[in-house]
Amino acid sequence: MWNRTAKMPTCDLVDVFCDGPLSGNPLGVVHGGDNLTTEEMQALTNWLGFSETTFLLPPSDPDADYRLRIFYPGGELPFAGHPTLGSCHSWLAAGGMPASEDKVVQECGIGLVEIRQDGDTLAFRAPELLKYEPLTDQERAAAIAFTGIDEGALVEAVHVVNGPKWQLLRLKTAGDVLAAQPASKAPLGTDIGLAGPYETGFERDWELRAFFADSHERFSEDPVTGSFNAGVAIHLFEQGLVKGFYVAGQGRKIGANGLVMCAQDESGAVWIGGKSKIVSKQGALD
């Protein structure tokens, strides 16, 4: 598949946003893939079959600690959340040494992304939204149909694009989110998520679900989605619906138990954090 005269790349399997064994979103992180072509990266991504696979590369920006390319079965993404945290965890575990003591700087398609470490939790600074406006009536109707929500539970529908083209449907309650019955098919590039609050006293403050369509138009549910959580968090903080800090849960309907820590600092920056664990360190991909 690739140049066998070069050193073989290796791959870590990382569980991201986990809250216990195998409870988060799996990610393949490839080390030493500098000589791989874009086509070879895409082929390996398709073969592994995860929602995303990433490739750690030397930075081209002098302010970055490493460069990351992020692939999903349908192509390449300029940014994604769980790949950012999982790749940073894998890079640090492999002996990566950031230039700064208090942060790691990742270079990716949208530019530089800052990542901070607090104990066993990593958090990335949510990138600014590239598109932030209400859905049109046509987009709203399509999103309702694809996600199978109760239209009476819908509070608002907005674009929260930060790389992936997320559409957010905010619902009245977490129960409304869990009750949605999504379609099995949708056009490639359909990225729609749901968010609804719990009553006070729960371990989690909000419940999220996120759906995406692949190159075969299969409309699949993602276990835990950093980029969608980032877009939701910016919106919730911006609208004053949450203050300071909250915990989002995701993945319950498909056997996951993801926990995402969302915070806004004094400067107004939004941070999306969670725990990662390397499940398996693979040898050379030969």
C-alpha positions as CSV (number, residue, x, y, z in Angstrom):
1,M,0.0,0.0,0.0
2,W,2.8,2.4,0.8
3,N,6.5,2.8,0.3
4,R,8.0,-0.3,2.1
5,T,11.6,1.2,2.0
6,A,10.4,3.8,4.5
7,K,9.8,3.2,8.2
8,M,6.4,1.6,8.7
9,P,3.8,3.8,10.4
10,T,2.2,2.6,13.6
11,C,-1.3,3.1,14.9
12,D,-2.8,3.6,18.4
13,L,-6.4,2.8,19.2
14,V,-7.7,5.6,21.5
15,D,-11.0,5.8,23.5
16,V,-11.9,9.5,23.6
17,F,-14.4,11.2,26.0
18,C,-14.6,8.0,28.0
19,D,-16.1,7.5,31.4
20,G,-15.0,3.9,32.0
21,P,-13.8,1.0,29.8
22,L,-14.7,1.3,26.1
23,S,-17.3,4.0,26.8
24,G,-16.2,6.9,24.5
25,N,-15.6,7.3,20.8
26,P,-12.8,5.2,19.2
27,L,-10.1,6.8,17.2
28,G,-7.2,5.5,15.1
29,V,-4.0,7.7,15.5
30,V,-1.3,7.0,13.0
31,H,2.3,7.8,13.9
32,G,5.1,8.0,11.4
33,G,2.9,8.4,8.3
34,D,5.0,11.3,6.8
35,N,5.5,9.4,3.5
36,L,1.9,8.4,3.1
37,T,0.0,10.1,0.2
38,T,-3.5,11.6,0.8
39,E,-5.0,8.6,-1.1
40,E,-3.1,6.1,1.2
41,M,-4.4,8.0,4.3
42,Q,-7.9,7.8,3.0
43,A,-7.6,4.1,2.1
44,L,-6.3,3.3,5.6
45,T,-9.1,5.4,7.2
46,N,-11.7,3.5,5.2
47,W,-10.2,0.1,6.1
48,L,-10.1,0.9,9.8
49,G,-13.8,2.0,9.7
50,F,-13.8,4.4,12.6
51,S,-15.7,7.7,12.3
52,E,-12.3,9.4,12.0
53,T,-8.6,8.4,11.8
54,T,-5.8,10.9,12.2
55,F,-2.2,11.2,11.1
56,L,0.4,12.9,13.3
57,L,2.9,14.8,11.2
58,P,5.7,17.4,11.8
59,P,4.4,20.9,12.0
60,S,4.7,23.4,9.1
61,D,3.9,26.3,11.4
62,P,6.7,27.2,13.8
63,D,4.2,28.0,16.6
64,A,2.7,24.4,16.4
65,D,3.9,21.3,18.3
66,Y,2.6,18.9,15.7
67,R,0.4,18.9,12.6
68,L,-2.7,16.8,12.3
69,R,-4.6,15.5,9.3
70,I,-8.1,14.2,10.1
71,F,-9.9,11.8,7.8
72,Y,-13.3,10.2,7.9
73,P,-14.7,7.6,5.4
74,G,-16.0,10.3,3.1
75,G,-12.9,12.6,2.9
76,E,-10.7,14.9,5.0
77,L,-11.9,17.3,7.7
78,P,-10.3,20.7,8.6
79,F,-11.1,20.1,12.3
80,A,-12.8,17.6,14.6
81,G,-13.0,17.5,18.3
82,H,-12.6,13.9,19.5
83,P,-9.7,13.4,17.0
84,T,-8.0,16.5,18.4
85,L,-8.1,15.3,22.0
86,G,-7.3,11.7,21.2
87,S,-4.4,12.6,18.9
88,C,-3.0,14.9,21.5
89,H,-3.2,12.2,24.2
90,S,-1.5,9.7,21.8
91,W,1.2,12.3,20.9
92,L,2.0,13.0,24.6
93,A,2.0,9.3,25.5
94,A,4.6,8.7,22.7
95,G,6.9,11.2,24.3
96,G,5.8,14.4,22.6
97,M,7.1,17.5,24.4
98,P,5.2,20.8,23.9
99,A,7.2,24.0,23.5
100,S,5.1,25.6,26.2
101,E,4.6,24.2,29.7
102,D,1.0,25.1,29.9
103,K,-0.4,24.1,26.5
104,V,-0.1,22.0,23.4
105,V,-0.6,23.7,20.0
106,Q,-2.0,21.6,17.2
107,E,-1.9,22.6,13.6
108,C,-4.8,21.4,11.4
109,G,-6.9,22.5,8.5
110,I,-8.5,25.4,10.4
111,G,-5.2,26.7,11.7
112,L,-3.8,26.5,15.2
113,V,-5.8,24.9,18.0
114,E,-4.8,25.3,21.7
115,I,-5.1,22.3,24.0
116,R,-4.7,22.4,27.8
117,Q,-4.1,19.6,30.3
118,D,-5.6,19.4,33.8
119,G,-4.7,16.1,35.4
120,D,-6.0,13.3,33.2
121,T,-8.3,15.6,31.3
122,L,-7.4,17.4,28.0
123,A,-9.4,20.3,26.7
124,F,-9.3,22.2,23.4
125,R,-10.2,25.8,22.8
126,A,-13.4,25.7,20.7
127,P,-12.7,27.3,17.4
128,E,-14.8,30.3,16.3
129,L,-17.9,29.3,14.3
130,L,-17.7,29.6,10.6
131,K,-21.4,29.8,10.2
132,Y,-23.8,30.8,13.0
133,E,-27.3,31.6,11.9
134,P,-30.9,30.0,12.0
135,L,-31.7,27.2,9.6
136,T,-34.0,28.1,6.7
137,D,-37.5,26.7,6.8
138,Q,-36.4,24.1,4.2
139,E,-33.3,23.1,6.2
140,R,-35.4,23.0,9.4
141,A,-38.0,20.7,7.8
142,A,-35.3,18.4,6.4
143,A,-33.4,18.2,9.8
144,I,-36.7,17.3,11.6
145,A,-37.4,14.6,9.1
146,F,-33.8,13.1,9.2
147,T,-33.6,13.1,13.0
148,G,-37.1,11.9,13.7
149,I,-37.8,14.3,16.5
150,D,-41.1,15.4,17.9
151,E,-41.6,18.8,16.2
152,G,-43.5,20.0,19.2
153,A,-40.3,19.5,21.3
154,L,-38.2,21.8,19.1
155,V,-37.1,25.1,20.6
156,E,-34.7,26.4,17.9
157,A,-32.7,25.2,14.9
158,V,-29.3,26.9,14.1
159,H,-26.1,26.3,12.2
160,V,-23.1,25.8,14.4
161,V,-20.4,25.2,11.7
162,N,-16.8,24.9,12.9
163,G,-15.4,22.5,10.2
164,P,-18.1,19.9,10.1
165,K,-21.3,21.6,8.9
166,W,-23.3,20.9,12.1
167,Q,-27.0,21.9,12.4
168,L,-28.2,22.1,16.0
169,L,-31.8,21.3,16.9
170,R,-32.3,22.4,20.5
171,L,-35.1,20.5,22.2
172,K,-37.1,21.1,25.4
173,T,-35.7,18.2,27.4
174,A,-33.0,15.5,27.5
175,G,-35.9,13.0,27.2
176,D,-36.9,14.5,23.9
177,V,-33.3,14.0,22.7
178,L,-33.3,10.4,23.7
179,A,-36.7,9.8,22.2
180,A,-35.7,10.8,18.6
181,Q,-36.0,8.1,15.9
182,P,-33.5,9.0,13.1
183,A,-33.8,7.9,9.5
184,S,-31.4,5.3,8.2
185,K,-30.3,7.3,5.1
186,A,-29.3,10.9,4.4
187,P,-27.2,12.6,1.7
188,L,-23.4,12.7,2.2
189,G,-22.5,15.8,4.3
190,T,-25.6,15.8,6.4
191,D,-24.4,16.6,10.0
192,I,-27.2,17.2,12.4
193,G,-27.2,17.1,16.2
194,L,-29.7,17.3,19.1
195,A,-29.3,18.9,22.5
196,G,-31.7,19.1,25.5
197,P,-31.3,19.9,29.2
198,Y,-31.8,17.6,32.2
199,E,-33.7,18.7,35.3
200,T,-31.4,19.8,38.1
201,G,-29.9,17.0,40.2
202,F,-28.6,14.8,37.4
203,E,-25.0,13.8,36.9
204,R,-25.2,15.5,33.5
205,D,-26.6,18.9,32.6
206,W,-27.3,18.3,28.9
207,E,-27.8,15.3,26.7
208,L,-26.6,15.4,23.1
209,R,-26.9,13.1,20.1
210,A,-25.1,13.6,16.8
211,F,-25.8,12.1,13.4
212,F,-23.7,12.1,10.1
213,A,-24.1,10.6,6.7
214,D,-21.2,8.7,5.1
215,S,-20.3,8.2,1.5
216,H,-22.9,5.4,1.2
217,E,-25.6,7.8,2.6
218,R,-25.9,5.7,5.8
219,F,-27.1,8.1,8.5
220,S,-25.2,7.0,11.6
221,E,-25.1,8.1,15.2
222,D,-21.7,9.2,16.6
223,P,-20.8,8.0,20.2
224,V,-19.3,11.3,21.4
225,T,-18.6,14.3,19.2
226,G,-16.2,17.0,20.2
227,S,-16.8,19.4,17.3
228,F,-20.6,19.3,17.8
229,N,-20.2,19.8,21.6
230,A,-18.0,22.8,20.8
231,G,-20.6,24.4,18.6
232,V,-23.4,23.7,21.1
233,A,-21.3,25.1,23.9
234,I,-20.6,28.3,22.1
235,H,-24.2,28.7,21.4
236,L,-25.4,27.9,24.9
237,F,-22.9,30.3,26.5
238,E,-23.6,33.0,23.9
239,Q,-27.3,32.8,24.5
240,G,-26.9,32.8,28.3
241,L,-28.5,29.3,28.6
242,V,-25.6,28.1,30.7
243,K,-23.0,29.9,32.8
244,G,-19.4,29.0,33.6
245,F,-19.4,25.2,33.3
246,Y,-21.6,22.2,32.5
247,V,-21.3,18.5,31.7
248,A,-22.8,17.0,28.5
249,G,-23.5,13.3,28.0
250,Q,-23.6,11.6,24.7
251,G,-23.9,8.0,23.3
252,R,-26.4,6.4,25.6
253,K,-28.6,5.2,22.7
254,I,-25.7,3.3,21.1
255,G,-24.1,1.8,24.1
256,A,-21.5,4.5,24.9
257,N,-21.2,6.7,28.0
258,G,-19.4,9.8,26.9
259,L,-18.9,12.7,29.2
260,V,-17.8,16.1,27.9
261,M,-16.7,19.0,30.1
262,C,-17.7,22.4,28.7
263,A,-16.4,25.6,30.3
264,Q,-16.1,29.3,29.5
265,D,-13.2,31.2,31.0
266,E,-13.0,34.8,32.1
267,S,-11.9,35.9,28.6
268,G,-15.0,34.3,27.1
269,A,-13.1,31.4,25.5
270,V,-15.0,28.1,25.4
271,W,-13.1,24.9,26.3
272,I,-14.2,21.3,25.5
273,G,-12.6,18.6,27.6
274,G,-12.7,14.9,28.4
275,K,-10.6,11.9,29.3
276,S,-8.8,9.7,26.7
277,K,-7.3,6.2,27.1
278,I,-5.1,4.2,24.8
279,V,-6.8,0.9,24.4
280,S,-4.2,-0.7,22.1
281,K,-0.8,0.3,20.8
282,Q,-0.3,-1.4,17.4
283,G,3.0,-2.4,15.8
284,A,4.0,-1.5,12.3
285,L,1.2,-1.3,9.7
286,D,2.8,-3.7,7.2
